[in-house]
Amino acid sequence: MRILFLAALFAGSILSSSCSEAQTGEKSNEKSEKQEKSGKKKGKKSKKGADIENLNQVGTLDQVPESSGLALTGQPGSFYTHGDDGNRPILYKVDTKGKLLEEIEVQTESNDWESVTRDDKGYVYIGDVGNNNNSRQNLVIHRLKPEAPNQVADIKLKYPDQKAFPPAKAERNFDCEATLWHQGKIYLFTKDRAQSSTSKVYTVPDQPGSYTATLLTKLAIPGQVTDAALSPNGRRLVLLGRQEMFVLEGNSLADILKATPQQISLAGAGQTEGAVFTDDNTLYISSEQGSLYEYTF
């Protein structure tokens, strides 16, 4: 009997051990599968990550208060930028690392400078068109040549569809932080403070005078536009937002404005407010916090 009892006990021990190993093996396999899946997930670059990998910080704008726009100077390796609302009327010339090269005091007022763009004749256009409360009636674009900052001509404008100052909150889409020059016109892209879903596109001539802007179209942009940049070949438009950008492409600006925007995350880049192309595939971006980035398409 003692022998039979010991045999049964031994068999039970073996069975219990086998079951335990099998369970441990199953758990180990499950863990391995989870690790493998996790590893694949980690190894695969998300669209967001891939986009951010194309963004490199190249410098800082330590001597520019709240950079709110970027434009080419006509001289390789340098940009014009300026401060945001409440800062002095100064154009800052900086290099591609953000180092200050020159301060140009413009002989005009600065209510709310929000953008800067340059034409093919050397004129710079400063958009004093910031309109946070949608109540301004003195919107203006200052035109000048930086070598003669005391000779400033004004392009005054109003929007054809704004009837109240300010309009109802649901209709507040008359703020503008993004302008660009193209073929004799200044394009203005609004910052939708009501729904953050639509950027209206207006134009005015690039000649001094007082104008009612022309409303060209409305773009479905799920964000608030802070600057605009057109590639040298005229086939890629970037509408910058805060920590994101929207890219539209086509064979001409007219085609581009009919295109579906591609949304690209710039998460972690700060309050991005200035953008300009240096070539068809290289975009420089500035933030109010003083970072200068290069984005490669």
VODONU-478965 format. One line per 2 residues: number of its first residue (from 1); their letters; for each residue x, y, z of N, C-alpha, C. Coordinates in steps of 0.05 Angstrom, whole numbers, plus 32768, in hexadecimal, padded with zeros to 4 digits. Each point is the difference from the previous one (the first is absolute). Layout:
<nodes>
NUM	a	X/Y/Z/X/Y/Z/X/Y/Z | ...
</nodes>
This chain:
<nodes>
1	mr	8011/7FE8/8000/7FEF/8018/8000/8011/8019/8000 | 8016/7FFF/8011/8012/8017/8001/800C/8006/7FE5
3	il	8007/7FE9/7FF1/800C/8004/7FE6/7FEC/800C/7FEC | 7FE7/7FF7/8002/7FEB/800B/7FEE/7FFC/801E/8006
5	fl	7FFF/8007/8019/7FFC/801C/8008/8016/8012/7FF5 | 8019/7FF6/8003/8017/8010/7FF7/7FFF/8003/7FE2
7	aa	7FF8/7FEB/7FF2/7FFF/8001/7FE3/7FEB/8014/7FF7 | 7FE9/7FFF/800E/7FEB/8013/7FF8/8009/801D/8006
9	lf	800D/8004/8016/800A/801A/8007/8014/800A/7FEC | 8012/7FEF/7FF7/8014/8007/7FEC/7FF3/8007/7FE5
11	ag	7FEC/7FF0/7FF9/7FF2/8005/7FE6/7FF2/801B/8001 | 7FF3/8006/8017/7FF2/8019/8003/8013/8017/7FFF
13	si	8018/7FFD/800B/8014/8015/7FFF/8009/8006/7FE4 | 8004/7FEA/7FF1/8009/8003/7FE4/7FEA/800F/7FF0
15	ls	7FE6/7FF8/8004/7FEA/800C/7FF2/7FFE/801D/8006 | 8002/8006/801B/7FFF/801C/8008/8016/8010/7FF5
17	ss	8018/7FF5/7FFF/8017/800E/7FF5/7FFC/8005/7FE2 | 7FF5/7FEC/7FF2/7FFC/8003/7FE3/7FEC/8016/7FFA
19	cs	7FEA/8000/8010/7FEC/8015/7FFC/800B/801B/8006 | 8011/8002/8015/800C/801A/8007/8012/800A/7FEA
21	ea	8011/7FEE/7FF5/8012/8007/7FEA/7FF0/8009/7FE7 | 7FEA/7FF1/7FFB/7FF0/8007/7FE9/7FF4/801C/8003
23	qt	7FF6/8005/8019/7FF4/801B/8005/8016/8015/7FFE | 8018/7FFA/800B/8016/8013/7FFF/8008/8005/7FE3
25	ge	8000/7FEA/7FF0/8007/8003/7FE4/7FEC/8010/7FF1 | 7FE5/7FFC/8006/7FEB/800F/7FF3/8004/801E/8007
27	ks	8004/8006/801A/8004/801C/8008/8018/800C/7FF3 | 8016/7FEF/7FFE/8018/8009/7FF3/7FFC/8006/7FE3
29	ne	7FF0/7FEF/7FF3/7FFA/8004/7FE3/7FEF/8019/7FFD | 7FEC/8004/8012/7FEF/8018/7FFE/8011/8019/8004
31	ks	8013/7FFE/8013/8011/8017/8006/8012/8006/7FE8 | 800A/7FEA/7FF4/8011/8004/7FE8/7FF1/800C/7FE9
33	ek	7FE6/7FF7/7FFC/7FF0/800B/7FEB/7FFA/801E/8005 | 7FFB/8006/801A/7FFB/801C/8006/8019/8011/7FFC
35	qe	8017/7FF5/8008/8019/800F/7FFC/8006/8003/7FE3 | 7FFA/7FEB/7FF0/8005/8002/7FE3/7FEE/8015/7FF4
37	ks	7FE6/7FFF/8007/7FEE/8015/7FF6/8008/801C/8008 | 8008/8001/801B/8009/801A/800A/8019/8009/7FF1
39	gk	8012/7FED/7FFB/8018/8007/7FF2/7FFB/800A/7FE4 | 7FED/7FF3/7FF3/7FF8/8008/7FE5/7FF4/801C/8000
41	kk	7FF0/8004/8015/7FF3/801A/8002/8014/8016/8004 | 8013/7FFA/8012/8015/8014/8006/8012/8004/7FE8
43	gk	8005/7FEB/7FF2/8013/8002/7FE9/7FF3/800F/7FE9 | 7FE6/8000/7FFE/7FF2/800D/7FEA/7FFD/801D/8006
45	ks	8009/8011/7FEE/7FFF/801D/8005/7FE4/800A/7FF9 | 7FF4/800E/8013/7FE6/800B/7FFA/8002/8018/7FEE
47	kk	7FEA/8007/7FF4/8000/8017/7FEE/8009/8019/800F | 7FF7/8003/8019/8007/8017/8010/801E/8000/8005
49	ga	800B/7FE8/8008/801C/7FFF/8005/8011/8006/7FE7 | 7FF7/7FF5/7FE9/800F/8004/7FE7/8000/801E/7FF9
51	di	7FE9/800D/8004/7FFE/801C/7FFA/8013/8010/8011 | 8000/7FFA/801A/8011/800F/8012/801E/7FFA/7FFB
53	en	8006/7FE9/7FF6/801C/7FFA/7FF9/800A/8012/7FEA | 7FEE/800B/7FF0/8008/8012/7FEB/8005/801D/800A
55	ln	7FFB/8004/801A/8002/801A/800B/8019/8001/8013 | 8012/8012/7FFA/8019/8002/800F/8003/801D/800A
57	qv	8006/8003/801A/8006/801A/800A/801C/8008/7FF7 | 8002/8017/7FF3/801A/8008/7FF6/800C/8019/800F
59	gt	7FEF/800C/8010/800A/8017/800F/7FEB/800C/8012 | 8007/8017/800C/7FED/800E/8011/8001/801E/7FFA
61	ld	7FE9/800C/8003/7FFD/801D/7FFB/8000/800F/801B | 8017/8000/800C/8002/800A/801C/7FFA/801E/8002
63	qv	8005/800F/7FEA/7FFD/801D/8001/7FE8/800A/7FF2 | 7FEE/7FEE/7FF9/7FE7/8007/7FF3/7FE9/7FFA/8013
65	pe	7FF0/8014/8008/7FEA/7FFB/8012/7FE8/7FF4/7FF1 | 7FF9/7FE7/8006/7FE9/7FF3/7FF5/7FFE/8001/7FE2
67	ss	8013/7FF2/7FF3/8000/8000/7FE2/7FE5/7FF7/7FF5 | 7FF5/8011/7FEF/7FE5/7FFB/7FF6/7FFE/7FFF/7FE2
69	gl	8017/7FFF/7FF2/8000/7FFE/7FE3/801C/7FFC/7FF6 | 8002/7FF6/7FE7/801A/7FFD/7FF3/7FFE/8007/7FE3
71	al	8015/800C/7FF5/8001/8007/7FE4/801D/7FFF/7FF7 | 8005/7FFA/7FE7/801B/8001/7FF5/8009/801D/7FFE
73	tg	801A/8004/8000/800B/801B/7FFD/800A/8006/7FE4 | 8003/7FEC/7FF0/800C/8003/7FE6/801E/7FFA/8001
75	qp	800B/7FFC/8018/801C/7FF9/8004/8000/7FE4/800C | 800F/7FEE/7FF3/8001/7FE4/800A/8007/7FFE/801E
77	gs	7FF3/7FEE/800D/8007/7FFB/801C/7FF5/8013/8014 | 7FEB/800F/7FFA/7FF5/8013/8013/7FE2/8003/7FFC
79	fy	7FF3/8009/8016/7FE3/8004/8000/7FF9/801B/800D | 7FE8/8009/7FFA/7FF4/8015/8010/7FEB/7FF4/8012
81	th	7FFE/800A/8019/7FEB/7FF8/8012/7FF9/8018/8011 | 7FEC/7FFE/8010/7FF6/8016/8010/7FF2/7FF6/8019
83	gd	7FFB/8012/8013/7FF3/7FF8/8018/7FE1/8000/7FFD | 7FF3/7FF6/8014/7FE3/7FFE/8000/7FF3/8019/800B
85	dg	7FE6/7FFF/8005/7FF1/8016/800B/800D/800C/8019 | 8003/801A/8000/800B/800E/8017/801D/8006/7FFF
87	nr	800D/7FF6/7FEA/801D/8005/7FFE/8006/8018/7FED | 8018/800A/8001/8008/8017/7FF0/7FFF/7FF9/7FE2
89	pi	7FFD/8015/7FEF/7FFF/7FFC/7FE3/801C/7FFB/7FF4 | 800A/7FE8/8005/801C/7FFA/7FF7/8000/7FE7/7FF0
91	ly	800D/8001/7FE9/8007/7FE8/7FF1/801B/7FF6/8009 | 8001/7FE7/8006/8019/7FF4/8009/800B/7FEF/7FE9
93	kv	8019/8005/7FF9/800D/7FF0/7FEC/8011/7FEB/800F | 7FFB/7FE7/7FFA/800F/7FEA/800F/800B/7FED/7FEB
95	dt	8013/7FF0/8009/800B/7FEB/7FEF/7FF1/7FE6/8004 | 8009/7FEB/7FF3/7FF2/7FE6/8001/8003/7FF2/801B
97	kg	8010/800B/8012/8002/7FF5/801B/7FF1/8011/8014 | 7FF4/8016/7FF6/7FF1/8012/8011/8011/8017/800B
99	kl	8019/8002/7FFA/8011/8015/800A/7FF8/801B/7FF4 | 7FFD/8014/8010/7FF8/801B/7FF8/8016/800D/7FEF
101	le	7FF8/8009/7FE8/8013/800D/7FEE/7FFB/801F/8000 | 7FE7/8007/8002/7FF9/801D/7FFE/7FE4/8005/800B
103	ei	7FFD/8017/800C/7FE5/800A/8008/7FF9/8017/7FEE | 7FE9/7FFF/7FF5/7FF6/8015/7FEE/7FE7/800C/800C
105	ev	8002/8018/8009/7FE9/800D/800C/7FEF/800D/7FEA | 7FE8/7FF6/7FFD/7FEE/8009/7FEA/7FF0/8018/800B
107	qt	8000/8015/7FEF/7FF3/8019/8008/7FE1/7FFF/7FFC | 7FF4/7FF0/8011/7FE3/7FFD/7FFF/7FF7/7FF5/801B
109	es	7FE6/7FFD/8004/7FF5/7FF4/8018/7FFF/7FE2/7FFF | 7FFF/7FF4/8017/7FFC/7FE3/8002/7FE8/7FFB/8012
111	nd	7FE9/7FFC/7FF4/7FE8/7FF8/8010/8001/7FE3/8007 | 8002/7FF0/7FEB/8002/7FE3/8004/800D/7FF3/7FE7
113	we	801A/8003/7FFD/800E/7FF4/7FEA/7FFE/7FE1/8003 | 7FF8/7FF3/7FEA/7FFD/7FE3/8002/800E/7FF1/7FE9
115	sv	8009/800E/7FEB/800C/7FF1/7FEA/8012/8012/7FF0 | 8012/7FF4/7FF1/8012/800F/7FEE/8005/7FEF/7FE7
117	tr	8000/800D/7FE9/8005/7FF2/7FE7/800F/8013/7FED | 800C/7FF5/7FEC/8012/8010/7FEE/7FF9/7FFA/7FE3
119	dd	8002/8014/7FEF/7FFA/7FFC/7FE3/801B/7FFD/7FF1 | 7FFE/7FFF/7FE6/8017/7FFB/7FEF/800F/801A/7FF9
121	kg	7FF7/8017/800B/800D/8019/7FFB/800E/800B/8019 | 7FFF/7FF0/8015/800E/8009/8019/7FEE/800E/8014
123	yv	7FE6/8003/7FFA/7FEE/800C/8013/7FF8/7FEB/8015 | 7FFE/800A/8018/7FF6/7FEF/8016/7FE5/800A/8009
125	yi	7FEE/7FEE/8006/7FE5/8006/8007/7FFB/7FF6/801D | 7FFB/8012/8012/7FFB/7FF9/801C/7FE2/8001/8005
127	gd	7FF5/7FEA/8008/7FE3/7FFE/8004/7FF8/8009/801C | 7FF7/8019/8003/7FF5/8009/801A/7FE2/7FFA/7FFF
129	vg	7FFA/7FE6/8000/7FE5/7FF7/7FFB/7FF6/7FED/8016 | 8010/7FFF/8016/7FF7/7FF1/8017/7FE6/800C/800B
131	nn	7FED/7FEF/8006/7FE5/800A/8006/7FF2/7FED/8013 | 800D/7FFC/8017/7FF7/7FEB/8013/7FE2/8002/8006
133	nn	7FF6/8018/8005/7FE4/8003/8007/7FEE/8005/7FE8 | 800C/8000/7FE8/7FF0/8005/7FE8/7FF2/801B/8000
135	sr	800D/8014/800D/7FF3/801A/8003/800F/8016/7FF2 | 8018/7FFB/7FF5/8010/8015/7FF4/7FF4/800A/7FE6
137	qn	8003/801A/7FFB/7FF8/800C/7FE7/8018/8010/7FF4 | 8018/7FFA/8009/8018/800D/7FF6/8014/7FEC/7FF6
139	lv	7FF7/7FEB/7FF3/8012/7FEB/7FF6/8012/800C/7FEA | 801A/7FF9/8001/8012/800B/7FEC/8018/7FEE/7FFB
141	ih	800A/8001/7FE8/8019/7FF2/7FF9/8014/8015/7FF9 | 8016/8001/800F/8015/8014/7FFB/8013/7FF5/7FEA
143	rl	8005/8011/7FEC/8012/7FF9/7FEA/8019/8011/8002 | 8017/7FF4/7FFF/8019/800F/8002/8017/7FF0/7FF5
145	kp	8016/800E/7FFB/801A/7FF2/7FFB/8010/8003/8019 | 800A/7FEA/800B/800E/8002/801A/8018/8013/8000
147	ea	800C/8006/7FE9/8016/8013/8000/7FF6/801D/8002 | 7FE6/8004/7FFF/7FF4/801A/8003/7FE8/7FFE/8013
149	pn	8004/7FFA/8019/7FEA/7FFB/8013/7FEF/8018/8007 | 8009/8017/7FF8/7FF1/8019/8005/7FED/8006/7FE9
151	qv	8000/7FF1/7FEB/7FEE/8003/7FE9/7FED/7FE9/7FFF | 7FEA/8004/800F/7FEC/7FEA/8002/7FE6/8008/7FF3
153	ad	7FF6/7FEF/7FEE/7FE7/8005/7FF3/7FEC/7FEB/800B | 7FE6/8008/8002/7FEC/7FEF/800C/7FEC/7FF5/7FEC
155	ik	7FF9/7FE7/8004/7FEA/7FF3/7FF2/7FEB/7FFB/8015 | 7FEC/8012/8000/7FEA/7FFE/8014/7FEA/7FEE/7FF4
157	lk	7FF4/7FF0/8012/7FEC/7FED/7FF6/7FE9/7FFC/8014 | 7FEA/7FF6/7FF4/7FE9/7FF7/8011/7FF5/7FE7/7FF2
159	yp	7FF2/7FF0/800F/7FF5/7FE8/7FF6/7FE3/8005/7FF5 | 7FFA/7FF5/7FE9/7FE6/8006/7FF4/7FE8/7FF3/800F
161	dq	8006/7FEB/8010/7FEA/7FF2/800D/7FFE/8006/801E | 8010/8013/800A/7FFE/8008/801C/7FEE/8018/8003
163	ka	7FEB/7FFD/800F/7FEC/8016/8003/7FFF/800B/801C | 800A/7FF0/8013/7FFF/8008/801C/801C/7FFF/800C
165	fp	8006/8012/8014/801B/8001/800B/7FFE/8001/801F | 8001/7FEA/800D/8004/7FE5/7FF6/7FE6/7FF3/7FF7
167	pa	8001/7FEB/7FF0/7FE8/7FF1/7FF9/7FF9/7FED/8017 | 7FEA/7FF2/7FFD/7FF9/7FEB/8014/8017/7FEC/8003
169	ka	8002/7FF4/8017/8017/7FEE/8005/8001/7FE9/7FEB | 7FEA/7FF7/7FF7/7FFF/7FEA/7FED/800A/8008/7FE4
171	er	8004/801A/7FFC/8008/800A/7FE6/801B/800D/8001 | 8010/7FFC/8015/8019/800D/8003/8016/7FF2/7FF0
173	nf	8002/8007/7FE7/8014/7FF4/7FEE/800D/8016/7FEF | 8006/8016/800E/800D/8018/7FF3/801B/8007/800C
175	dc	800A/7FEE/800F/801C/8003/800A/8012/7FF5/7FEA | 8018/800B/7FFD/8013/7FF7/7FEC/801C/8001/800B
177	ea	800E/7FE9/7FFF/801C/7FFF/8008/8012/7FF5/7FE9 | 7FF4/7FFD/7FE8/800F/7FF3/7FEA/7FFB/800F/7FE6
179	tl	8016/800A/7FF4/7FFF/800D/7FE7/8017/7FF6/7FEE | 7FFC/8001/7FE6/8016/7FFB/7FEE/7FFC/8010/7FE6
181	wh	8017/8008/7FF4/7FFF/800E/7FE7/8002/7FEC/7FE9 | 7FF0/8004/7FEB/8002/7FEF/7FE9/7FF4/800F/7FE7
183	qg	8012/8004/7FED/7FF8/800B/7FE6/7FEF/8019/8002 | 800A/8014/800F/7FF4/801A/8002/7FE9/8002/8014
185	ki	7FFB/7FEB/8010/7FEB/8001/8013/800A/7FF7/801C | 7FF3/800A/8014/8004/7FF6/801B/7FE9/7FEE/8007
187	yl	8006/7FE8/8007/7FEC/7FEC/8009/7FFF/8000/801E | 7FE7/8001/800B/7FFC/8000/801D/7FF0/7FE7/8007
189	ft	8009/7FF1/8014/7FF3/7FE8/8009/7FF7/8004/801D | 7FE6/7FFE/8005/7FF6/8007/801A/8004/7FEA/8014
191	kd	7FFF/8008/8019/8002/7FEE/8017/7FE4/7FFF/800D | 7FF4/7FE9/7FFD/7FE4/7FFC/8008/7FFE/7FFE/801E
193	ra	7FF7/8016/800D/7FFD/8000/801D/7FE5/7FF7/8009 | 7FEF/7FF9/7FEE/7FE5/7FF7/8007/7FFE/7FE1/8001
195	qs	8007/7FF3/7FEA/7FFD/7FE3/7FFE/801A/7FF1/7FFC | 8016/800F/7FFA/801A/7FF4/7FFA/7FFD/7FEA/7FEA
197	st	7FF1/8007/7FEC/7FFB/7FEC/7FEA/8003/800C/7FE4 | 8001/801A/7FFE/8000/800D/7FE5/8014/8017/8000
199	sk	8011/8000/7FEB/8011/8017/7FFC/7FF6/800D/7FE6 | 7FF8/8019/8002/7FF7/800F/7FE8/8018/800C/7FF3
201	vy	8000/8001/7FE6/8016/800A/7FF0/7FF7/8019/7FF1 | 800E/8016/8006/7FFA/801A/7FF4/8019/8009/7FF0
203	tv	7FFC/8013/7FEE/8017/800D/7FF3/7FFB/801E/7FFE | 8017/800E/8000/8000/801D/7FFA/8018/8005/7FEE
205	pd	7FFF/8015/7FF0/8018/8006/7FEF/8018/8007/8011 | 8018/7FFD/7FF4/8018/8006/8010/8008/801E/7FFE
207	qp	7FEE/8010/7FF5/8005/801D/7FFE/7FF3/8010/8016 | 800D/8015/8009/7FF4/8011/8015/7FE4/800A/7FF9
209	gs	7FEF/8002/8014/7FE5/8009/7FFB/7FED/7FF5/8014 | 7FE6/8005/7FFD/7FEB/7FF6/8012/7FEF/7FED/7FEF
211	yt	7FFB/7FE8/800B/7FF3/7FEB/7FF0/7FEB/7FF1/8011 | 7FEC/7FF7/7FF2/7FEF/7FEB/800B/800B/7FE6/7FF5
213	at	8009/7FEF/8012/800D/7FE7/7FF7/7FEC/7FEE/7FF1 | 800C/7FF0/7FEE/7FF0/7FED/7FF1/8000/7FE5/800E
215	ll	7FE9/7FF5/8006/7FFE/7FE5/800C/8002/7FEB/7FEA | 8017/7FF1/8000/8004/7FEC/7FEB/7FF3/7FE6/8006
217	tk	8004/7FF6/8018/7FF6/7FE5/8006/8000/7FFC/801E | 7FF6/7FE9/8009/8001/7FF8/801C/800C/7FE4/8001
219	la	8015/7FFD/8010/800E/7FE6/8002/7FF7/7FF1/8019 | 7FFC/7FE7/7FFD/7FF9/7FEF/8018/801A/7FF9/800F
221	ip	8006/8011/8013/8019/7FFC/8010/7FF8/7FFC/801D | 8004/7FE8/800B/7FF8/7FFA/801B/8014/800B/8015
223	gq	8004/8019/8000/8013/800D/8012/8001/801E/7FFB | 8011/800E/800F/8002/801D/7FFE/801A/8007/7FF2
225	vt	7FFE/800C/7FE9/8017/8006/7FEF/8010/8017/800B | 801B/7FFC/8002/8011/8014/800C/8015/800B/7FEC
227	da	8004/7FF3/7FE9/8011/800B/7FEB/7FFC/7FF0/7FE7 | 800A/800B/7FE9/7FFD/7FF3/7FE7/801B/8002/7FF1
229	al	8006/7FEC/7FF1/8019/7FFF/7FF0/7FFB/7FF1/7FE6 | 800A/800B/7FEA/7FFD/7FF3/7FE6/801C/7FF9/7FF6
231	sp	8003/7FE7/7FF6/801A/7FF7/7FF6/8008/8010/7FE8 | 801A/8002/7FFA/8009/8010/7FE9/7FF5/7FF7/7FE5
233	ng	7FFA/7FE6/7FFD/7FF4/7FF7/7FE7/7FE2/8004/7FFF | 7FF5/800B/8016/7FE3/8006/8000/7FEE/7FE8/8002
235	rr	800B/7FE9/8008/7FEF/7FE7/7FFF/7FFA/7FF5/801C | 800A/800D/8015/7FFA/7FF7/801B/7FFB/8017/8012
237	lv	7FE9/8000/800D/7FF8/8014/8013/7FFF/7FF4/801B | 800D/800D/8013/7FFE/7FF8/801C/7FF1/8015/8010
239	ll	7FEC/7FF8/800E/7FF2/8011/8013/8007/7FF6/801B | 800F/8010/800E/800A/7FF8/801B/7FEA/8004/8014
241	gr	8000/7FEE/8014/7FEE/8003/8017/8011/7FFE/8019 | 7FF3/7FFE/8016/800F/7FFD/801A/8006/7FE3/8004
243	qe	801A/7FF9/7FFD/800A/7FE5/8003/7FF5/7FED/7FEA | 7FF9/800B/7FE9/7FF7/7FF0/7FEA/8002/8011/7FE6
245	mf	7FFF/7FF3/7FEA/7FFE/800F/7FE7/7FEF/7FF1/7FEC | 7FF6/800E/7FEC/7FEE/7FF5/7FEC/800E/8005/7FE5
247	vl	8003/7FEB/7FF1/800E/8001/7FE6/7FED/7FFB/7FE9 | 8000/8013/7FED/7FEF/7FFD/7FE9/8012/8001/7FE7
249	eg	7FFB/7FF0/7FEC/8011/7FFE/7FE9/7FF0/8001/7FE6 | 800C/800B/7FEB/7FF4/8002/7FE6/8013/800C/7FEC
251	ns	7FF7/8003/7FE7/8012/800A/7FEB/8001/801F/8000 | 7FED/800D/800E/8000/801D/8002/7FF2/8007/801A
253	la	8002/8019/8008/7FF3/8008/8019/7FE2/7FFD/7FFE | 7FF5/8005/7FE8/7FE3/7FFC/7FFC/7FF8/7FE3/8005
255	di	8010/7FEE/7FF6/7FFB/7FE3/8004/8004/7FF9/801D | 8015/800B/800D/8006/7FFA/801B/7FE8/8007/8012
257	lk	7FF3/8016/7FFB/7FEA/8009/8011/7FE7/7FEF/7FFC | 8001/7FEC/7FEE/7FEB/7FED/7FFD/8007/7FE5/800B
259	at	8019/7FFD/800A/800A/7FE6/8009/7FF7/7FFA/801C | 8001/7FE6/8006/7FFB/7FF7/801B/8019/8002/8011
261	pq	7FFE/800E/8017/8019/8004/8010/8008/7FE6/800F | 801A/7FFC/8001/800C/7FEB/8010/8008/800C/801B
263	qi	7FF7/7FF4/8015/8006/800B/801B/8019/7FF2/800B | 8013/800F/8009/8019/7FF5/800B/8005/800B/801C
265	sl	8004/7FEE/8013/8004/8008/801B/801C/800B/8005 | 8002/8015/800F/8019/800C/8009/8000/8000/801F
267	ag	7FF4/7FEC/800B/7FFC/7FFF/801D/801B/8003/800F | 8000/8012/8013/8019/8004/800F/8011/8017/7FF6
269	ag	7FF8/800C/7FE9/8010/8015/7FF4/7FFB/801B/800C | 7FEB/8002/8011/7FF9/801B/800B/7FEB/800D/7FEF
271	qt	7FFD/801A/8005/7FEC/8010/7FF2/800B/8009/7FE6 | 7FFE/7FEF/7FEB/800C/8005/7FE6/7FF1/8016/7FF2
273	eg	800E/8016/7FF8/7FF3/8017/7FF4/800D/800C/7FE7 | 8017/7FF6/7FF9/800D/800B/7FE8/800A/7FEA/7FEE
275	av	7FFC/8003/7FE6/8008/7FEB/7FED/8009/800D/7FE5 | 8015/7FF5/7FF4/800A/8009/7FE6/8010/7FE9/7FF3
277	ft	7FFD/7FFD/7FE6/800F/7FED/7FF1/801B/800C/7FF8 | 8015/7FF0/8001/801A/8008/7FF5/8005/7FF2/7FE5
279	dd	7FF4/7FE9/7FFC/7FFF/7FF3/7FE6/7FE6/7FEF/8000 | 7FFC/7FF1/7FEB/7FE6/7FF3/7FFC/7FFA/7FEB/8016
281	nt	8015/7FF6/800D/7FFC/7FEB/8014/8009/8007/801C | 8008/8019/8004/800B/8008/801A/7FF0/8017/800B
283	ly	7FF4/7FFC/8017/7FF0/8015/800D/800C/8007/801B | 8003/801A/8005/8009/8009/801B/7FE7/8009/800F
285	is	8000/7FFA/801A/7FEA/8006/8012/800A/800D/8019 | 7FF3/8015/8009/8007/800C/801A/7FE9/7FFE/8013
287	se	8007/8000/801A/7FEC/8000/8015/8002/8019/8011 | 7FEA/8006/800D/8000/8017/8012/8013/7FFC/8017
289	qg	8005/7FE7/8007/8013/7FFA/8016/801D/8004/7FF8 | 8005/8005/7FE6/801B/8006/7FF8/800F/7FE9/7FF2
291	sl	7FF2/7FEB/7FF9/800D/7FEA/7FF2/7FFF/8005/7FE2 | 8016/7FF7/7FF2/8001/8002/7FE3/8004/7FE3/7FF6
293	ye	7FEE/7FF7/7FEF/8000/7FE5/7FF6/8004/7FFF/7FE2 | 8009/7FE9/7FF6/8001/7FFA/7FE4/7FEF/7FE6/7FFB
295	yt	7FEE/8002/7FEE/7FEF/7FE9/7FF9/8006/7FF8/7FE3 | 8005/7FE6/7FFC/8007/7FF6/7FE5/7FEA/7FEF/7FF6
297	f	7FF6/8006/7FE8/7FEB/7FF0/7FF3/800D/7FE8/7FF1
</nodes>
